[in-house]
Amino acid sequence: MSTNVISPDWDAERYRDRRAFLVARGDITMALRDWFLRAGFVEVETSALQTSPGNETHLHGLRTTVTAPDGNRSVRYLHTSPEFAMKKLLAAGEERIVSFARVYRDREVTLLHTPEFTMVEWYRVNECYETAMNDTIALVRAAAAAAGDGTLRWKDSHADPRLEPVHLTVAEAFRRYGSIDIAAIEGDRDGFGKVARAGGVRVAADDDWSDIFSRILVERIEPRLGIGRLTILCDYPVSEAALARTRPDAPSIAERFELYACGVELANGFAELNDADEQRRRFVVAMDRKQEIYGERYPIDEDFLDALSVMPPASGVALGLDRLVMLATGAPSVHHVQWTPWSLPGEAAP
C-alpha cells in the first residue's frame, strides 16, 4: 500500500528554493553557446558509449553491455569526457569545435562532484594554449554576467572574473603555499612524502609521487587559488601531463593549465599531445598503476591513437558547467544546479 510520502528531492518547497539556480543555468548555457557561435565554433555531439572511458589512473568509468540483434554482446563504457571522440573529429578535418556533453564518472559524490554532469569541451586547431586560457576567462566572464552581478561565490569566498587573473606556475604555487621546491624533489617519492608529512598532509604507504603531488595540491594549494580574482595555474610537471604536450623549451614541464575561482577548479586545458607513441606509453603506465591500486584496467582505444597520429596541433579545454553555474549563482553545491540531482540511495540530494 502506498504511503503517499513525497521524496524530499521532489518536495515543492525544496524545489522552489532551487528553481532560481536552474533558471540561471539556462541563461548561462545560452550565453556560452552564443559566445561559441560568435567565435566561429561548430557544436558537435558525440556518442556517450565508448570503447574506453579514458586511461587515467584515478578516473573511474561506468561499464555497460551492448547486445546486438544476433545476441553477441560487447562491453562499452559511458564516457568520462568527449575528448577521444572530439579529437577523432579534429583528425577528420574539423578545426574549431565545442560540445556540451553529459559525462559520467564513478566514485565521485561530494558538494563539487556528482556521477553525471555537463562538461563544456572545446578545441582549436593550430592555436596555442594561451589562446585556450583566454577563451576560458572570456567564458567565465560571460557566465557570471548572465547570472547577475558578475561575481562568483562559494562558501565564504568570492572572485571577480572581470579583474585580470593571477597567473601562477605550479612551481610558484608549491613554493608559496607549501614551502616546497617541486623541481628539486621531482621523482623523489620518499623525499616528497617526508616533506608532505612535515606539512601535515597524510601520505599512505602505497602512494606514489603523483598521489602525493595531488594530495598537497588539493589540501594545501587549491583552497588558496581564485580568491578575489581568477587564478590560472600552469606549467605542470610532465608526470601530471595526462594528454598534454610537453613544452619545447622545457621537456620536464607540460603545457597544461587549470582555472580556479573561490578555491574551486573550473577548467582543465592543454596544448594537446599528438604523438601517438608517447600517448600509448602514458596510457600503459597509468593502466598498470590502476591495476595495482584498483585491480582493474580499461582498454586502450586503438582508433583514437590512430587518429592522434594524424591529428594536427591543437589546444583544448574541458570546463565543468555545473561548477560554473554553482559559482555564478552562489549555490551551495553542484547538486543544487541540476534539474534532477543525484542522491545516494535512501538519502536526499545534498
C-alpha positions in Angstrom: 0.0 0.0 0.0 1.4 3.4 -0.9 2.3 5.8 1.9 1.9 8.8 -0.3 5.1 10.2 1.1 6.8 12.7 -1.3 10.6 12.2 -1.7 12.5 15.2 -0.4 14.0 15.6 -3.8 10.6 16.5 -5.2 9.2 18.4 -2.3 7.6 21.5 -3.8 9.2 23.8 -1.3 12.6 22.3 -1.7 12.3 22.5 -5.5 11.1 26.1 -5.3 14.3 27.0 -3.3 16.4 25.6 -6.2 14.5 26.9 -9.1 16.2 30.3 -9.4 19.5 28.4 -9.8 18.1 26.2 -12.5 16.6 29.2 -14.5 20.1 30.9 -14.2 21.6 27.6 -15.6 19.6 28.1 -18.7 20.7 31.7 -19.1 24.3 30.8 -18.6 24.2 27.9 -21.1 22.7 30.3 -23.7 25.4 32.9 -23.0 28.1 30.3 -23.5 26.5 28.9 -26.7 26.3 32.5 -28.0 29.9 33.1 -27.3 31.0 29.9 -29.2 28.8 30.8 -32.1 30.3 34.3 -32.4 33.8 32.8 -32.1 33.1 30.5 -35.1 32.8 27.2 -33.3 30.7 24.3 -34.6 28.8 22.5 -31.8 29.1 18.7 -32.1 27.5 15.8 -30.3 29.5 12.6 -29.7 28.4 9.2 -28.6 28.4 8.6 -24.8 29.2 4.9 -25.3 32.9 4.4 -26.0 35.5 1.6 -26.2 37.4 3.2 -23.3 36.2 5.7 -20.7 39.7 7.2 -20.6 43.1 5.9 -19.3 44.0 7.9 -16.3 44.8 6.1 -13.0 42.2 7.6 -10.7 39.5 8.2 -13.3 36.7 5.7 -13.0 34.2 4.9 -15.7 30.8 3.2 -15.7 30.6 0.0 -17.6 27.7 -1.4 -19.6 27.0 -4.1 -22.2 25.6 -3.7 -25.6 23.7 -6.6 -27.1 23.5 -6.9 -30.9 20.4 -8.3 -32.7 22.3 -11.7 -33.2 22.8 -11.9 -29.4 26.5 -11.0 -29.4 27.4 -8.8 -26.5 30.2 -6.2 -26.2 31.5 -4.2 -23.4 31.2 -0.4 -23.6 31.8 2.5 -21.2 30.0 5.7 -20.6 32.5 8.4 -21.5 34.2 10.4 -18.8 34.8 13.1 -21.4 34.1 13.6 -25.1 37.8 14.1 -25.6 38.7 11.0 -27.6 35.7 11.4 -30.0 36.3 15.1 -30.5 40.0 14.5 -31.3 38.9 12.0 -34.0 36.8 14.8 -35.5 39.9 17.0 -35.5 41.8 14.3 -37.3 38.9 14.1 -39.8 39.2 17.8 -40.6 37.2 19.9 -38.1 39.1 22.9 -36.9 37.0 24.6 -34.2 34.5 22.5 -32.3 32.6 22.5 -29.0 30.5 20.0 -27.1 28.1 20.4 -24.2 28.4 16.8 -23.2 26.8 14.8 -20.4 29.6 12.8 -18.9 29.8 10.0 -16.3 32.3 9.3 -13.5 32.1 6.7 -10.8 33.3 7.1 -7.2 32.5 10.9 -7.2 29.8 12.3 -4.9 30.7 15.4 -2.9 29.5 19.0 -2.9 31.6 19.5 -6.0 31.3 16.1 -7.6 28.4 14.0 -9.0 28.4 10.8 -11.1 26.7 12.6 -14.0 27.4 16.2 -15.0 27.8 18.5 -18.0 31.2 19.2 -19.5 31.8 22.0 -21.9 34.7 21.0 -24.0 36.3 22.8 -27.0 39.2 22.6 -29.4 41.1 24.9 -31.7 43.4 23.6 -34.4 46.7 25.3 -34.8 46.2 27.5 -31.8 48.4 27.8 -28.7 47.2 27.1 -25.3 47.5 30.7 -24.2 44.5 31.2 -26.6 42.7 28.5 -24.8 43.3 30.3 -21.5 41.8 33.5 -22.9 38.8 31.5 -24.2 38.2 30.2 -20.7 38.5 33.5 -19.0 36.0 35.0 -21.5 33.5 32.2 -21.0 33.6 32.5 -17.2 33.0 36.3 -17.5 30.1 35.7 -19.9 28.6 33.2 -17.4 29.0 35.5 -14.4 27.4 38.4 -16.3 24.4 36.2 -17.4 23.7 35.1 -13.8 23.5 38.5 -12.2 26.1 40.9 -10.7 29.1 39.3 -12.4 30.7 38.0 -9.2 31.5 34.3 -8.4 30.8 33.0 -4.9 31.2 29.8 -3.0 31.0 29.4 0.8 32.8 32.4 2.3 34.9 33.2 -0.8 34.2 35.4 -3.9 36.0 36.2 -7.1 35.5 38.9 -9.6 36.2 37.5 -13.1 36.3 41.0 -14.6 39.7 41.6 -12.9 42.9 40.4 -14.5 43.6 36.8 -13.4 46.6 35.8 -11.4 49.0 33.6 -13.4 50.8 31.2 -11.3 53.1 28.3 -12.2 52.8 25.0 -10.3 56.4 25.5 -9.0 55.5 29.0 -7.8 52.3 27.7 -6.1 54.1 24.9 -4.2 56.8 27.4 -3.1 54.3 30.0 -2.0 51.7 27.8 -0.3 53.7 24.7 0.7 57.3 25.9 1.0 58.2 23.1 -1.4 60.7 23.2 -4.3 58.9 20.9 -6.6 61.7 20.8 -9.2 64.3 19.7 -6.6 62.1 16.9 -5.3 60.7 15.7 -8.6 60.8 11.9 -8.9 61.9 11.5 -5.2 58.9 9.7 -3.7 60.3 9.2 -0.3 61.7 12.8 0.0 58.3 14.2 -1.2 56.5 12.0 1.3 58.7 13.3 4.1 58.0 16.9 3.1 54.3 16.3 2.8 54.1 14.7 6.3 56.0 17.6 7.8 53.3 19.9 6.4 50.5 17.9 7.9 49.5 16.0 4.7 48.7 12.4 5.1 50.8 10.0 3.0 49.7 6.4 2.5 52.3 3.6 2.2 51.2 2.8 -1.4 51.1 6.5 -2.6 53.4 7.2 -5.5 54.9 10.7 -6.3 51.8 11.7 -8.3 49.5 10.7 -5.5 51.5 12.9 -3.0 51.5 15.8 -5.5 47.7 15.6 -5.9 47.1 15.5 -2.2 49.2 18.5 -1.5 47.6 20.3 -4.4 44.1 19.6 -3.2 44.7 20.1 0.6 47.2 23.0 0.7 47.1 24.9 -2.6 43.7 24.7 -4.3 41.8 26.4 -1.4 44.1 29.4 -1.8 43.5 29.8 -5.5 41.0 32.1 -7.2 40.3 34.2 -4.1 39.2 37.7 -5.1 40.0 37.1 -8.7 40.6 34.1 -11.0 43.8 32.1 -10.9 45.4 30.3 -13.8 47.7 27.5 -12.5 50.0 26.4 -15.3 53.2 24.6 -16.2 52.5 21.2 -14.6 55.3 18.6 -14.1 55.3 16.3 -17.1 54.3 13.4 -14.8 50.9 15.2 -14.4 50.5 15.9 -18.1 47.8 13.2 -18.9 47.1 14.1 -22.6 49.1 17.4 -22.7 52.2 18.2 -24.8 55.5 19.0 -23.2 57.0 22.5 -23.5 59.5 22.5 -26.3 61.9 24.6 -24.2 61.4 22.6 -21.0 60.8 18.8 -21.5 60.1 18.3 -17.8 57.1 20.7 -18.0 53.7 20.1 -19.6 51.7 22.8 -21.4 48.7 22.3 -19.1 46.7 24.8 -17.1 43.8 24.8 -14.7 41.5 27.7 -13.9 40.3 28.3 -10.3 37.7 30.5 -8.7 36.9 30.6 -5.0 39.2 27.7 -4.4 37.3 25.6 -6.9 38.8 24.1 -10.1 36.6 25.1 -13.0 38.6 24.1 -16.1 41.5 22.0 -17.3 43.3 22.9 -20.5 46.1 21.5 -22.7 48.2 22.1 -25.7 47.2 18.7 -27.0 49.6 15.8 -27.3 49.5 14.4 -30.9 52.4 11.9 -30.6 50.6 8.5 -30.6 53.6 6.6 -29.4 54.1 8.8 -26.4 50.3 8.8 -25.6 50.3 5.0 -25.7 53.3 4.9 -23.3 51.4 7.2 -20.9 48.2 5.1 -21.1 50.1 1.9 -20.4 51.8 3.4 -17.3 48.5 4.7 -16.0 46.7 1.5 -16.5 49.5 -0.5 -14.9 49.1 1.8 -11.9 45.3 1.4 -11.9 45.7 -2.4 -11.9 48.0 -2.1 -9.0 45.7 0.1 -6.9 42.2 -0.9 -8.0 42.6 -4.3 -9.6 41.2 -3.2 -12.9 42.3 -1.6 -16.1 40.5 -0.1 -19.1 41.1 -0.9 -22.7 43.1 1.5 -24.9 41.1 2.9 -27.8 43.3 2.0 -30.8 41.1 4.0 -33.1 41.8 7.1 -31.0 45.6 6.5 -31.2 45.4 6.0 -35.0 43.5 9.4 -35.2 46.0 11.0 -32.9 48.8 10.1 -35.3 47.3 12.4 -38.0 45.6 15.0 -35.8 47.0 18.5 -36.3 48.4 20.6 -33.5 45.6 21.8 -31.3 44.6 23.3 -27.9 41.6 22.2 -25.9 39.8 22.9 -22.6 37.3 21.0 -20.5 35.1 23.2 -18.3 32.6 21.9 -15.7 29.3 23.7 -16.4 27.7 22.6 -13.1 30.5 24.1 -11.1 30.5 27.3 -13.1 26.7 27.7 -12.6 27.2 26.9 -8.9 29.7 29.7 -8.5 27.9 32.2 -10.7 24.6 31.8 -8.8 26.1 31.3 -5.3 24.5 27.9 -5.0 25.8 25.7 -2.1 26.7 22.6 -4.3 26.6 21.3 -7.8 23.5 19.3 -6.9 21.5 22.5 -6.4 22.1 23.5 -10.0 21.0 20.2 -11.6 17.3 19.8 -12.7 17.3 16.2 -11.4 20.1 16.0 -8.9 21.9 12.8 -7.9 21.2 11.4 -4.5 22.6 8.4 -2.7 20.1 5.5 -2.1 17.9 6.4 0.9 19.3 9.9 1.1 18.1 13.3 -0.2 20.4 15.0 -2.7 22.8 17.4 -0.9 
